[in-house]
Amino acid sequence: MFSTSMAYVGGKTKGAKHIIDILNDPKYDNLPYVEPFVGYGHILRRVVNKKNTTQVILTNLYLFYLKEFNKDLNILK
């Protein structure tokens, strides 16, 4: 097992406020929220805490594709 000091490759922290403002627009209320790249859940936590969300769908496409493209590695099993 390995560790890294990086928080999350491709993290959304810098653009979080802009993303959250868009997702919290009332026109998106009562719609499912799909989080394709959960990471640390920075965006997910703020959207779910602020808006009326009927369903949250969590996926992690990053890990799926990383595993698919690196099938010869034993890191992700």
Backbone as CSV, one residue per row, in Angstrom:
resi,resn,N_x,N_y,N_z,CA_x,CA_y,CA_z,C_x,C_y,C_z
1,MET,0.850,-1.178,0.000,0.000,0.000,0.000,0.887,1.230,0.000
2,PHE,0.456,2.247,-0.682,1.227,3.472,-0.758,0.362,4.639,-0.324
3,SER,0.999,5.720,0.058,0.254,6.917,0.440,0.858,8.117,-0.261
4,THR,0.117,9.174,-0.269,0.576,10.393,-0.917,0.184,11.590,-0.078
5,SER,0.932,12.664,-0.207,0.601,13.879,0.525,-0.377,14.741,-0.257
6,MET,-0.693,14.350,-1.490,-1.642,15.104,-2.298,-3.056,14.832,-1.806
7,ALA,-3.858,15.875,-1.709,-5.225,15.702,-1.229,-6.037,14.848,-2.196
8,TYR,-6.071,15.224,-3.452,-6.834,14.471,-4.436,-6.478,15.005,-5.805
9,VAL,-5.987,14.153,-6.648,-5.622,14.570,-7.994,-6.882,15.017,-8.723
10,GLY,-6.868,16.231,-9.245,-8.038,16.740,-9.956,-9.102,17.283,-9.036
11,GLY,-8.745,17.606,-7.797,-9.707,18.127,-6.838,-10.410,19.381,-7.332
12,LYS,-11.595,19.638,-6.786,-12.417,20.755,-7.236,-12.395,21.927,-6.261
13,THR,-11.469,21.947,-5.326,-11.473,22.960,-4.283,-11.447,24.379,-4.836
14,LYS,-10.607,24.644,-5.817,-10.491,26.011,-6.348,-11.775,26.488,-7.019
15,GLY,-12.486,25.607,-7.665,-13.714,25.996,-8.354,-14.974,25.671,-7.583
16,ALA,-14.819,25.264,-6.331,-15.952,24.775,-5.547,-17.077,25.792,-5.421
17,LYS,-16.764,27.038,-5.094,-17.821,28.031,-4.893,-18.650,28.199,-6.162
18,HIS,-17.995,28.288,-7.287,-18.709,28.450,-8.560,-19.586,27.230,-8.851
19,ILE,-19.046,26.044,-8.655,-19.800,24.809,-8.902,-21.000,24.716,-7.966
20,ILE,-20.783,25.015,-6.686,-21.847,24.929,-5.684,-22.949,25.938,-5.975
21,ASP,-22.571,27.166,-6.367,-23.578,28.178,-6.705,-24.477,27.700,-7.846
22,ILE,-23.885,27.087,-8.843,-24.675,26.576,-9.971,-25.600,25.449,-9.515
23,LEU,-25.058,24.487,-8.786,-25.853,23.325,-8.368,-26.945,23.678,-7.368
24,ASN,-26.742,24.756,-6.601,-27.735,25.156,-5.615,-28.782,26.110,-6.171
25,ASP,-28.751,26.370,-7.460,-29.781,27.185,-8.096,-31.129,26.479,-7.900
26,PRO,-32.171,27.219,-7.503,-33.477,26.591,-7.251,-34.030,25.779,-8.423
27,LYS,-33.627,26.090,-9.649,-34.154,25.326,-10.784,-33.706,23.862,-10.753
28,TYR,-32.689,23.552,-9.940,-32.220,22.172,-9.820,-32.765,21.458,-8.589
29,ASP,-33.609,22.141,-7.811,-34.206,21.502,-6.635,-35.074,20.321,-7.063
30,ASN,-35.166,19.361,-6.200,-35.983,18.156,-6.396,-35.531,17.292,-7.567
31,LEU,-34.300,17.457,-7.985,-33.718,16.604,-9.018,-32.633,15.738,-8.391
32,PRO,-32.382,14.570,-8.932,-31.277,13.754,-8.409,-29.942,14.465,-8.601
33,TYR,-29.042,14.272,-7.663,-27.691,14.817,-7.771,-26.752,13.643,-8.026
34,VAL,-26.014,13.687,-9.118,-25.077,12.623,-9.468,-23.668,13.153,-9.293
35,GLU,-22.878,12.505,-8.456,-21.491,12.897,-8.204,-20.592,11.880,-8.888
36,PRO,-20.019,12.236,-10.056,-19.211,11.267,-10.793,-17.820,11.028,-10.221
37,PHE,-17.248,12.014,-9.549,-15.883,11.901,-9.034,-15.892,12.315,-7.569
38,VAL,-16.285,11.427,-6.691,-16.511,11.781,-5.291,-15.273,12.342,-4.614
39,GLY,-14.133,11.684,-4.714,-12.937,12.172,-4.029,-13.208,12.292,-2.544
40,TYR,-12.977,13.488,-1.997,-13.251,13.735,-0.581,-14.669,14.229,-0.344
41,GLY,-15.457,14.336,-1.398,-16.848,14.743,-1.241,-17.037,16.218,-0.962
42,HIS,-16.060,17.053,-1.306,-16.121,18.495,-1.027,-17.384,19.123,-1.623
43,ILE,-17.671,18.854,-2.868,-18.850,19.418,-3.525,-20.112,18.739,-3.004
44,LEU,-20.091,17.436,-2.923,-21.250,16.676,-2.462,-21.744,17.160,-1.103
45,ARG,-20.851,17.345,-0.146,-21.251,17.782,1.203,-21.962,19.122,1.165
46,ARG,-21.475,20.040,0.379,-22.072,21.373,0.335,-23.394,21.402,-0.426
47,VAL,-23.527,20.606,-1.445,-24.780,20.575,-2.200,-25.875,19.913,-1.378
48,VAL,-25.585,18.776,-0.785,-26.593,18.050,-0.012,-27.001,18.842,1.225
49,ASN,-26.077,19.559,1.854,-26.403,20.335,3.045,-27.227,21.576,2.733
50,LYS,-27.193,22.069,1.514,-27.851,23.329,1.188,-29.154,23.193,0.417
51,LYS,-29.350,22.116,-0.294,-30.510,22.094,-1.174,-31.422,20.907,-0.942
52,ASN,-32.582,21.020,-1.485,-33.574,19.960,-1.407,-33.264,18.953,-2.514
53,THR,-32.600,17.881,-2.164,-32.190,16.878,-3.139,-33.002,15.613,-2.914
54,THR,-33.599,15.095,-3.966,-34.436,13.907,-3.818,-33.631,12.621,-3.816
55,GLN,-32.484,12.635,-4.479,-31.685,11.415,-4.594,-30.234,11.805,-4.841
56,VAL,-29.317,11.107,-4.195,-27.889,11.319,-4.422,-27.326,10.027,-4.992
57,ILE,-26.658,10.138,-6.128,-26.068,8.973,-6.781,-24.562,9.151,-6.771
58,LEU,-23.864,8.242,-6.099,-22.412,8.317,-6.005,-21.773,7.324,-6.956
59,THR,-20.819,7.798,-7.717,-20.027,6.924,-8.572,-18.580,7.357,-8.426
60,ASN,-17.687,6.578,-8.887,-16.302,7.020,-8.926,-15.701,6.571,-10.246
61,LEU,-16.020,7.325,-11.275,-15.546,7.001,-12.613,-14.036,7.030,-12.697
62,TYR,-13.403,7.879,-11.900,-11.945,7.977,-11.908,-11.324,6.619,-11.575
63,LEU,-11.770,5.998,-10.495,-11.216,4.697,-10.109,-11.571,3.612,-11.114
64,PHE,-12.770,3.672,-11.657,-13.173,2.687,-12.663,-12.233,2.727,-13.858
65,TYR,-12.005,3.921,-14.403,-11.150,4.031,-15.583,-9.688,3.784,-15.251
66,LEU,-9.259,4.188,-14.071,-7.890,3.909,-13.657,-7.659,2.399,-13.619
67,LYS,-8.615,1.682,-13.069,-8.498,0.225,-12.998,-8.525,-0.398,-14.396
68,GLU,-9.400,0.076,-15.259,-9.505,-0.462,-16.616,-8.227,-0.248,-17.417
69,PHE,-7.626,0.922,-17.284,-6.439,1.238,-18.071,-5.155,0.685,-17.466
70,ASN,-5.234,0.193,-16.248,-4.053,-0.343,-15.578,-4.302,-1.767,-15.086
71,LYS,-4.898,-2.590,-15.912,-5.248,-3.956,-15.499,-4.037,-4.785,-15.089
72,ASP,-2.870,-4.439,-15.598,-1.673,-5.207,-15.264,-1.117,-4.863,-13.886
73,LEU,-1.574,-3.758,-13.304,-1.099,-3.371,-11.974,-1.905,-4.106,-10.913
74,ASN,-1.277,-4.431,-9.818,-1.969,-5.106,-8.721,-2.418,-4.131,-7.644
75,ILE,-2.364,-2.838,-7.935,-2.705,-1.828,-6.929,-4.206,-1.798,-6.671
76,LEU,-5.002,-1.867,-7.720,-6.449,-1.705,-7.586,-7.174,-3.021,-7.829
77,LYS,-7.404,-3.770,-6.784,-8.142,-5.028,-6.917,-9.196,-5.115,-5.865
